[in-house]
Amino acid sequence: MTLGTTGGLLYVPRQPFIRLHNRAQRWAFVVAHRRAGKTVGLINDLVIGAIEEQRERPQFAYISPTYAQAKRTAWEYLKHYARPFMKGTPNETELRVDLKNNGRIFLAGADNPDSLRGLYLDGAVLDEFAQFRPSVWTQIIRPALADRNGWGVISGTPWGKNHFYEMSRFAKDRPDEWFHMVLKASESGIIDAAELAELRQQMDPDEYEQEMECSFEATAKGMIVSRHIEQAEHDGRINDEVRYDPEQPVFVNSDIGFRDSAAWWFWQPRPEGRFNIIDFDQASGLDAEGWIDRLADRFPEFGKVWLPHDARAKTFSTRRSAMEQFMACGHRVGIVPRVSTHHRINASRFIAPLCSFHKTKCAEGLTALRNWHFKWDDSLRVFSMEPEHDGNSHAGDAFSYFSLVGRADSAREPTVKVPAGPPEALKRFHLEQLYEDREQELAASEWR
């Protein structure tokens, strides 16, 4: 695309973004400080691309971490800057504008990635990518750009050394394929020096380096176990030598319950109270029966399948709980004691330094743990004590459940499967289960 040949634009770009609009590469990576005008620049990058596109019925997307965030930060900009090229009125329900050349630009959220499957795209912007699940790019958006040779921009502000950091390194090493821009406040000239000096005085040093100087080295605020995962990497506890030991039982913890999205951590106890985390899995759209089939392909058997407390609830469709369905298929099932979120998080922070992780098999889960964070309370301007429910929280919740039961279960003898049987057998096991649940609650009482 070429900014200079696009007439009718209401947009006057800030100087650093002219290079972005005039780039020759198909892909772009943009790190920009706060208040640099990144959202306006990215929306107009889509508008320019859409009105220059010659193919029939082109389609472009601006994607934020959540649908609500996309609407809040970008919708008014899109309606304003696309107005000279718009056909009809904006679609307020679908956050979409249709253009006179039969093109289309819409906003979407990465919090519902399945809604983006099956689409074709001629161009896409993934903004605040540090808060995305990495698979949104690799499994959904990148394939959507393939058949029409579409282009993409990945952008945001650093949030520790997560997948956004890895993407920055990847893009920087490929200048022929990727346009790469890091826009620091001290270099952009957008915010005057006196204002930056005042910001530096009022902000936490790490916060200033991250938000204004685009530092991936700064410790991100509000993270739950990120520093423990970074320490594990520093200590060499994240590597591909952390393997399955067929002589030891495999335990698994999940956050499966009412929700159709779930994450699973597979682990084995090791000497001296330590743990090998040997695998991770996460998916949406599977019920308990689907997960039972999927887990059967993972390992030959499990010492125990640990489920959260809401796995006792019966579903409307099957009239059986997730716990009952796992038990009916012969799995030994444990229910994680119900404790406060605060205690689950404390348990996670306690047990993370005792864990080693298989680097490749746990890669997606480790990324989620690095990004698992507390909610931000806009009214109080502080982080709450509740984790944000996003693409990282499933892995975080499942890890916290493992943290509550890991030490208790690793001290026991390997458990055995319970054979499938008639309803009466399941009822008898329910009584045994209640007794064992009470034992687990006592074992977890040290967290309280």
N, C-alpha and C positions, 0 to 999 in steps of 0.2 A: 504494500500500500504506500501511497505517497501523499503526504499532507498537502503539499503545495498545489496539487491538481484538483482538489476537492472544493467545489464552489458551494456557497449557500450555508456553510457551517456557522452556527452561532458561537462556536468554541474558539477561544484564543488560548493556545497552549502555553503553559509555563516552559521556559527555555529547556530544562532537562528532558521534557517529554517529547520534544521535537525529534530527538534521536530515536525514541521508541517508535513513533509513528512512521518515520522514514526508513525503518530497518529493512534489510534485504532478507534476513533469515526467516524461516518458517516459524520457529519457536522463539519465545522470549521469556526471560526470567527477570523480575523486577523486585528489588528490595528498596523500600522507600520509607523515610522517616515520617512521623506523624505530622499531619497538616501540610504535607508536600503537594497535595492535590492529586493523589494517586487514583482515587475513585473516579473523579471527573475525567482524568486522563484515560483511564481504562474503558469507561463507558464510551468516550468519544473514539477510542480505538475500534470498538465494535461498530459504532455508527459509520465511521469512515470505511471500514472493511465491508459493511453491509451495502452501502450505496455504490461502492466501486465494483462489487461482485457481479460478474457477467453470467454466471450459471443460473439455471432456472430455479426459482423458489429457494433462494439461499436462506439459511437458518443459523442464528448466532445466539450464544448463551453467556450470561454473566452469572457466575455461581459463587455464592458466599457459604460460610460454614453452616448457616441455617437460613431457611426461607424467610423467617421474620427479619433476620439481619439484612438480607438482600433487599427486602422491601424498605426497611428503615434507612439504609445508607445509600441506595442507588436508584430507587424507583423514580423519585422526583427529578433526578439528573437525567435519567433516560428519557422521560417524557419531554423534558425541556429541550435537550439537544437533538432529539430525533424529530422534533416538531416540523421543521421545514420539509422533511422527506416522508412524512407520515401519510398514510392512507386511512381515512376514518379517524376514530377516536381511540385512545389507549384502552386496552382490555384490563380493567382494574382487577378483575377476578383472577386472571391468569398472569398478571404482571407482564403483559406482552404488548409490543407495538408492531403494527404491520406497515410496511413501507410501499411507496408507489411502484417500486420495481418488483413487487410481490415477494420481497424479502421480509424477514421476521427477526426480531430480537426479543428475547425473554429473559426474565430473572428466575433463578432456581436456588435451592438450598442443598448442600451436601449432606444434610441430616436425613434426607430421604432419597438415597442414591438410586434405589430401584425405580423411582419415578423417571429417571433419566435413561434407563435402558431402552434400547431399540430405536433411539433417535439418531438421525443423521445431523451432523453439524459442519458448517463451513468455517466456523471460527468460535473460539471459546476463551473466556477469561475465568481463571480460578483464583479468586482473591482471598487473602488471609489463609493461604494454603497450609500454614503450620497447624491450623485447627481442623484440617480435613483428615479423614481416614485415607492413607496413601492409595488404597485400591480404587478410590473414586476416579483417580487419574488413569491408573494402569488398566483397570478392568472395564471402565465405563466411558470416560470422556475420550481417551486416546483412541480406542476402537471406533468411536462415533465419528471421528475426524478422518478415518482412513480412506474410505471409498471415494470421497470427494476432495482428497488431498487438502483438508482444512488446516488451519493454523491455530496455535494456542499460546496463551500467556499465563504463566504461573507467577503469582505475586504475593506480597504480604510484608509483614514485619517479623523479624526473628523471634523465636520462642524457644530458646535453648537449642541444643544440637539434636534435632529430630529429623524427620524425613524432608522438611523444608531446607534444612542445612545440607543434607545429602544431595538434594536436587540442585542447590546452588553450586556445589562442587562439580556435579555432573555437567551442568550447563556451562560453567566457566571453562571446563576442559575441552569444550567443543565449539569454538567460536565460529566455525563455518556453518554450524547448524543452529546455534543458539545465540540470540542477542542477550547480553548479560549486563544489567545495570544495578549498581548499589548507590543509592542516593542518601548520603549522610547530611544531617542538618548543618554540620560545620563546613560543608563543602558546596551545598546546593545554592546558597544565597537567597533562599526563599524566606527564611525567618531571620530577622536582623540580629546582630551579635549581642545587643543589650538584652533582648528578650531571651535568647539562648542562655546567657549568663544567669538570668533570674530563674529560668527553668532548672538549670543545673543546681542552683542553691536549694530549690524547693523539692526536688525529686530525689528519691533514693538513688545512689550511684549506679547500681545495677539497672534500675528502671530507666535512668537517663541513657545509659549506654545501649540498652536494648531498643528503646522506643525512638530515640533521637539520633543515635550514631550507628544503628543497624548492626549491633554486635551480637553474634551468635554465642559468644563466650559468657555473656552476662547470665546470671541465674534468673530464670523467669519466675515472676511472682505467682503465687497461688497454686503452684505445682504440689502434688501430694507425695509421690515417691520418686520424682525425677532424679533428685540428687543421689538416691540410693542406686538407681539403675546406672547413672554415670559412674558411681564408685565401683559398681560391679564390673563395668567395662574397664576401668582403670586397673582394677585388681586382676584382670584376666579371667574373670568368672563368666564371661560371655564368649563362648567359642564353640566350635563344632565337635569338640572332644567330649562334650557332655551328652553321653549317649544312653540309650535304653539298655538296662541290664536285665537279660531274660531270666536271671536267677532271683530277681526281686519283684514283688508285686508293683503294679502300676496303679496309682490312685488318680482320680480326676475330679476337679471341682468346676462347677458351672454356676451361672446366674440365671439359668433357665427357670421360667415360672409361667406367668400369664403372657409374657411378651413373646413375639415370634422371632426376636433377635437374641442370640445367646453367644457367649464366649466360653471356652473350655481350656483349662490348664491341666496338663498331664505331668505328674511328678512322681518321684521315687525318693523315699527317705534314705539318707546316707549316714555314716557314722558321725558321732559327736553332735547329733542334733542338726545336721545340715540336710539340704535337699538339692536334688537335681531336677530342674524343670526341663523335661525332655521334649515337649511338644506343645503346640497351641493351635486352636481352631476357633473360627468365628464365622457365623453366617446368619442370614435372616431368612424368614419364610419357611422355617422347618418347625414342625411340632415335635412332641416327644418321640413319636414313632419314627419320624424322619431322622432324629438325632440318634436313636438307638441303632438304626441301620448304618448311619455314618460312622458311629464310634466302633462298630464291629469291624470296620476296615482298618482301624488304627492300630489296635493291639489285640492279641488273642484273648485276653481276659483282664479283668480289673480286680484289684484288691477290694476297692469300694468306689462307688459312684456317689459323690457328695453333691447334694442339691440344696438350694435355699429353702427357707421355711414356706414360701408360697407355692412350692412344688407339691404340697399336700392338697391344694385346692383342686376340685374336680372341674374339668372343662365342660362347656356346654355341648360340644360336638361329640366327645367320646364318653361322657359320664364317668370318666376315671381321671384321677390326678396323674401328673407326670410321674410322681413317685410310684404309684401303682403300676403304671405302664412299664417302668424300668424293672420293677420287681417281677412282674409277670414274665418278663423275658430272661429271668434268671440272674439279674444283677443284685449284688449286695449293695444296699442303698443306705446312706446316712443323710440325716437332715442337719444342716448347719444351725447351731443355736442362734436364736434371734437376739441380737444385741444392738446397741445404738450405732449409728454411723460413725460417731466419734471413736468408739472402741474398735470398730472394724478398721478404721484408718490407722489407729495406733498399732494394732496388730500387724497391719501391712508394713508399717515402717520398722517394726521390730524384726519381722521375719525376712524382709528383703535382703539384709546383709548376710543371711545364712544360706542364700540360694545361689546356685550356678545355673546358667541358661544355655540351651542349645542355640547358637547364634542364628542359624538359618531357619530352623523349624519354628522358632519363637519370634522371628523378626517382626511380624505384624503385631504380636502381643506386646513386645518390648517397646515398639513405637507408641502404642496406646498407653502403656504405663508411663512413658516419658511425658505424654501429653495429658494424662489424667489430672484434672485440676478442679479447684473449688469454683462455685458460682460467684460471679461478681454482682454485688448488690449496688445498683446504680443510685438508689436513694441515700444509702449510708456511705457510699464510696469506699467500701471495704469488701473483702472476700468473705462469703458466708462459710459456715461449717459443713455445708452440703456440697457434694461433688456436682459438677455440671453434667446433665444428662445429654451426652452426645455420642459420637462414634467411638470415643475412648472409654466411656464409662462401663460398657459391658465387660471389657477385659479387666478394668480396675475393680469392679464389683466381684468378679469371679476370683481375682487374686486375693481380695480381702477375705472372701469365704475360705479359701485355702489357708490363709493366715490364721484363722480361728481354729481350724481342726488339724493342721499339719502336725504339730508337735504331739497332740493327743493320740492321733492315729499311728504315727510312726513308732510309738512306744509299744504298740500291740503286736501280737502275732499276726501273720498274714491271714486275712479273712477268706471265707469260702463263699462260693455262689449259693444262692437260694434257688432251688429248682422251681420251674413254673408249675403251677398246680391249680386246682379248682378254687373258686372264691373262698371256700372255708379255710383253705391253707393260707390264703392271703390275709384273712381276718386274724388267724392265729399269729401270723408274723407281725401284724400291726401292733399287737400287745407287746411283743418282744421289741419292736421298733420304738415304742413309746418309752420303754425302760431304758433302751440304749440312748435315746435322745436325751433323757435326763442325765445319764452319765456324761454325755458330751457337754451338756450345759455346765455341769460341775467342773469338767476339765477346762472349760473356757472361762471359768469365773475369775481367773487371775487377770483377765483383761479388763474386768469391770472396776 
